[in-house]
Amino acid sequence: MTQMSSDTATRSQHAQELMGKIEQRTAVVGIVGLGYVGLPLARAVMDAGYPVLGYDTDGEKIDALDQGRCYIEHLGDEFFNELRTSEAFSASSDPQSLAGADLVLLCVPTPLGSHNEPDLGYVLDSTRMVSKILRPGQLVVLESTTYPGTTRQEMMPLLLEGGLECGKDFFLAYSPEREDPGSPGRSAAVIPKLVGGVDETSGDLAFQFYSNAVASVHKVSTAEVAESAKLLENIYRAVNIALVNEMKTVLTDMDVDIWEVIDAAATKPFGFQAFYPGPGLGGHCIPIDPFYLSWKAKEIGRHTHFIELAGEINTSMPLYVIDRLAEALNTQSKPIRGSRVLVMGIAYKPNVDDARESPAAEIMDLLAERGAIIEYHDPHLPTFPRMRNYDLDMKSVRLDENTVKSTDVVLIVTDHDAVDYDLIGEHASLIVDTRNAMSRAASIRGTLVKA
């Protein structure tokens, strides 16, 4: 772990008192946003011995927590029951409940606007809320992914409005979330954390807190370094996925299997890391975060051509899938209009119940525009969730022999493990596979097209 750097003697009385609470694990930790990031973090903080005050504007989530009812599938029923019965955890939709918190961690969404511009509404609204209950001796930490300068330039002025001094009376830092939902062994407690303060004392306080809560912490010099590092992590993935997506389109026209090519290249033990193509990017990070840096770059007169090109390639993938599906249907003398399409998987990644930014929504919308008769099956999402840009009032259908036989084409968008690919291989007349999922099937009787 990186060591703390500020001299204890130079810290304010408020900083020393807060450091004492953190070290003794008596500091009360408020967590704003009880979703896929905030709840796992709450568990890690509780397990480290800190009392937690959870806050969310969604009253349904608060009711579910009070009742021990699971609303994030991969966390499991036991997780929610433990929160319900724990004396160290409480949840509320009343902002005043955070007044007793010594640390306030903001785990709120950072989406894009209609023109791919950053939407900091949730961050700024949460910051204004915190500013109303801000008192001496509190540390505020932003965990949401954002562009460099957000913590210092956007949040700090709002927190200063009450007359308190940052770095002396209250403290402010950035520590980006790195959640990997649905991946066994990668809980919030074991994923390494980055921390960077807007000043040295804030960084030290955040470092000490997270060092007590998670297995590994790396402290950087400023909040801007931590903000930039998070963007680099996600841009790295987005750019490399765009590369293999583009190669997929080229190699497909050359009748070369991109999946076999990647597996072959991955035999090189150095200088190569495997990334895999798909129907488009999904989730709350990878499709969104690169545009945060692109927007900020334009503000200072720079253009991120490489990042924006990757974004164009990735966002074009749903339409590419539709074109491949249309070609596949044409080989069977069928148009898209009137054809029955069974979409397999609407979550943004395998084995989770999260459909945020999932390419399945865009693909299904495009199919509907073209007159297809659409059904979907997803073992993790029994109903299609509400989305800002899509209105698909649908429920998951049962996956059985009759369902598969009655469809004109099975379109695999998300490769969940809990899907019977042998059943699909045995009874589907046409399969369009965007994830190479059918490589798991024992046999394929119909026509398989990779997209």
N, C-alpha and C positions, 0 to 999 in steps of 0.2 A: 504493500500500500504506500502511496505517496504520503510523505509526512507533512504535518501542519507547519506553517512557516511564520506566523505572526508571533511577536513577543508577548507573552501573557501579561507582562507589566504594562504594556501599552493599550491593552483592551479596556473598554469602558466598563463601568460597574455592571451595566445591563448585560454586556457580553460575557463577563465572568460568571454572573449568576446563571445565565442560560447555559453556558458551557458546563457548569456544575450539574444542572438538571439533566443535561444530555448524558453526561458521564455516569450519573447515578441512575439513569433510566426512569426518572420521575417526570420528565418533560411530557406534557400532553400533546399528542400529534393530531392535528386536524387534517383530513383528506377531503378535498373538494373534487367531486366526480367519482361515483362509485360504479364504474363500468369495468371494461376489460383491463384497464391499467390500474385504476384506483383500488379495486377490491383485492387483487393479488398483492399489491403494495401494502394494503392495510394488514393483510395476514402476516407478511414478513415483519412488519413493524411490531405487531402484537407478539409474535413469536420471539422477538428480541427483548420483550419485557416492557414495552411502552404502552400506555393507555391510548386508545384511538377514538377520536370523534369523527364520524363520517358525515359528509354533507352532500346532498344531491337535490337538484330542483325537481326531479321526477318523483312525485309522491308514490307512484306505484312501486318503484324500487325500494323506497323506505318501508312500505307495507310488506313487501316480500322479505326484506331483511328481518323485520320484526317477527314475521311468521316462520322464518327459516326456510322460505321457498326459493328454490334454485332458479335464477334467471340467466345464468351463464353456464352452459352445459358442461364445458370441460372442467370447470371448478368442482362440480359434483354436489350432491345433496349433503354429504357430510360436512363439507366446507361451510355451507350456509347454516346448518344446524349448530356448528361450533360457534359461528358468529352470534347467532341468536342467544345462545346460552352463556356466552362469555361476559364476565363482568368488566373486561377490559375494552369492550367495544360497544359503542352506541351510534345510532344513525338518526339524522334529522333533516328536514327540509327547511328548518328555521335558521337563517344566517347567524342569528344571535348565539346559536349553540357553539359557534367557533370562537366566541369571545374568551373562552377558557383555555384555548389552545396556545401552547408555547411555540409550536411550529405549525405552519399551514402549507400543505403541499397541494399545488394545483395540477390536477390530472383531467383537463378538459379538452374537448375536440378543437382542432385547428384545421377546418375544411378550406376549400377553395370557393371563391365567388363564381358568378356566371361567366366571367372572362378569365378564369384561371388566376385570379388575383388572391392574395392571402386574405382570409376572413378571420380576423383576430377577435371577433365579437365575444366569443366565450371567454377568452383570456382576459380581455379588458373588463367585461362585466364582472367576472370573478374577482379581478383586482380591485375594482370599485367597491365591491361587496366587502372585501377584506379591509379596505381602507377605512370603512366605517366602524370597524371593531379593532383596528390596529392600536396596539399599546406598546409602551417600552418593554423590551425584552422578548420580542417575537421575531422569529425567522420565517420568511416567506420564500418558498422554493417553487419555481415553475418546472414542471416535468413534460409539458406538451412540446411537441416538435414545432420549431418556428425558425424564422430567419435571424441571422446574427444582428444583435442590437435590440431585440424585443424586450429582454429583461430590463436592460438599462434605460433604453430610450422610450419605451412605451409603458412599462409597468412602474418604474421607479418614480416618474413625475406624479402619477396618481397617488402613490403611497406617501409622497412628500407633502401632499396638500394639507394634511392634518398638522403640520408643523414639527413633526418628529424628524430627527436626523438619521439618514441611512448610514450604517456602519458604526453608529454610536448608540442610538436609541432602538432602532429596529434593524433587521438584517435581511439581505436579499441575495438569492443565488439561483443558479440554473443547474438542473440535473436531469438529463433527458431519459425518458422511459425507454426500455429496450425489451418490452414484453414479446414473447413468442408463443401466442396462444395455441394450446393443443399439442405442444411439444413436450413429451415426458422428460423429466430431468432438467428442464429449463425454467424453474420457478423464479419469481422475483428475488428470492433470497440468495440465489446462486449466480445470477447473471451479473457480471461486473458493472459497476456504476461509474459514471463521470460526474464530477462536480466542479463548478466554477462560480465564484462569487463576483458581485459588482465591486467588491473591495476585499481586502485580504482577510479581515475578520469574518465577514460573511462566508467566505469560502472555507475558512477553518471550521466554523460552526457546522456548516453543511457536511464537511468531510467527516467530522467526528460523529455526527448523527448517523450518516449512512454507513460508516465503518462499524457501528454497533448493530446495524440492521441487516446488512448483506455481507456476502463472503469477501468481496474485493471492491475497492474504491480507488479511482485514479483522480487526483486533484489537478486541475489545470489552472493557468494563471488568471483567466478571466471568464466571465459568463459567455462572452462572444466566442471564445475557443470551444467551449462545450456545445454551444448552439451550432457552430459550424461543423464540429465533429459528427454530431447526430445527422446533419444533412449529408455529409460525405458518406456516411454508412449507407444511407438509403439511396443516394444518387448512384453509388457504386453498383448496387443491385439493379436499379432501374436501367442503367446504361448497358450492363452486361446482359440483362434479359432482352433488351432491345436488339443487341447484337445477334443473339441466337434466334430471335423472332425474325429478323431480316434474313439471316442465313436459311432459316426454315423455308421462307417463301422462294428463295432462289433454288435451293437444293430440291425442293418439291418439284419444281418445273424441270429439273434435270433427272428426276426419278431416283434421287438419293435420299436415304432415310436419315434425317437430322439426328434422331435419337441414337442410332448406331454410330453416327459420326462423333457425337459428344462422348459416348462411352469409350470410343477408340481414343479420342484425344485425352481423356481422363486417365489413361494408363501412363501418361508422362508424369513422373513424380515431382516435378518442379515446374514453375512458370505457367501453370494452367490450373484454373478452378472451374469446375463444371457449373454451368447455369443451364436452365431448361426453358424451352419455349412454351407458350400457352395461348389461351384465347384473349389475353389482355391482362393488365395488372388489376389487383384488387387489394382491399384492406384499407386501414386508416392511415397508412404511412407511404408506401412505395409509389402509388399513383399520384400522390399529392405533394409530398415534400420537395421534389426537385423544382417544382414551380415556385416555391417560396424563395429559393435562391435566385431563380431566374428573374423574378419580380424585383427583388432587392438589387440585383446586379444592374437592371435597367435604371433604377433610381439613381445609381452613381455613374451612369454612362457606360456601362459594360454590357456586352451581349454574350449569353451563354449558348452559343450555337450548338455545341455538342449535346448539352443537356436537353435543349428544346427539340433537337432532332430525335433523340431517344424517346422523348415524350410523344412525338408525332407517330413514330413507329409503333409504340406500345398501344396508343389509343386507336390505331387503325386495325388492330387485330380482330376485334369483333366483326367488322365488316369483311375481313379476309375469311373468317370462319363461315359467314353467311354465303360468300361466293363459293367456297369449297363445298358447302352443303348443297347449294343450287346445282353445281356441276355434278355432284354425286346423284342427286335426284334425276337430273337430266339423262344420266346413263340408264335409268330405269323408266325413261319416258314419262316422268312426273314433274310437274312444276311445283314451286314452293306453295303457291296459292292452293289451298284445299288439302295439302299434305299434312298428315299427322306427325308432329315432331315431339318426341319424348326427350326433354332436357334432363340429363343426369347431373345433379349437383348444382346448387345455386350459391353456396358459401364461397367466400373469396379464396379459401385454401382448404385442404383436406382436413376432415375430422374436427371441424369447429362449427358452431351455430351462428356465425357472424357473416352477414352478407354485405357489409359496408363496402361500397365501391366495387362490388363484384362485377366482372364482365358479363356474368349471366344475365343481369338485368338489361344491359344494352343489347345483348344478343337476342333475348326474348322480345324486346321492344321492336327490334328490326324484323324479326320473324312475323310479329303481329302486323306490322306495317305492310308486309308482303303477302298477307292473307293466310299464313299458316295456322293450323289448329294446334295449339301448344298445350302440353302438359309437362309437369316436372316431377321428379322424384328426388328427395333429399332426406336421408335418415336423420339429419340433425336440424332441419328446418321444416316443420310440418305445415307452416303457413308462410307465404311470401311476406317479408316484413315491409313496413311502410318506409318509403324512401322519398327524398326531396324531389328527385327528377323522374321518378317512375311510379305509376299507379297500376300495379299488377295484383289484382285481387284473386289469388289462387291458393290452392292447397296441394300439398304433396300427394301424389297418387301412390297406390300400392305397387310395388315391383313384383310382378309375377308373370307367369307364362302368357296369360291372356293379354296383359298390358303390353308386353313386348311384341307379341305377334300382331296386335291390332294397330301398331304404329308403323308409319312408312319409313321413319329413320330415327335411330337413337343417337342423340348428340351428347357426347360426354364433355362436360365443361369443368367439373370438379371431380377429382378422383378420390372419393372417400374410400376408406378401407372397408366400411360396413356395407358394401355393395356386392351383390352376387354377379361378378363379371362372367362366370361360367354360364349363368342363366341367359345373360345378354348374348353371349357368343353362340349359344345353342339355338335361340329362337328369333333373333333379330335378322331381318332380311338385309338391312343396310345400317351400318354404324359409322358415324363420323366422330373420330377420337382426337381431341385436342391435347390430351395429356399422356398419351401412350399407355393408357390404363388397360387396354385390352391385351397387352403383353402378359397380363396375369391370368388370362383365360386359358383353360385347357385346350379349347378348340374354338374355331370361328366358322360357322356354317355359311353365313351370308357374306356380303361384301363389306370390307373394311377400308375406310378412307381416313387418312391422317390429315389433320388441319392445324 
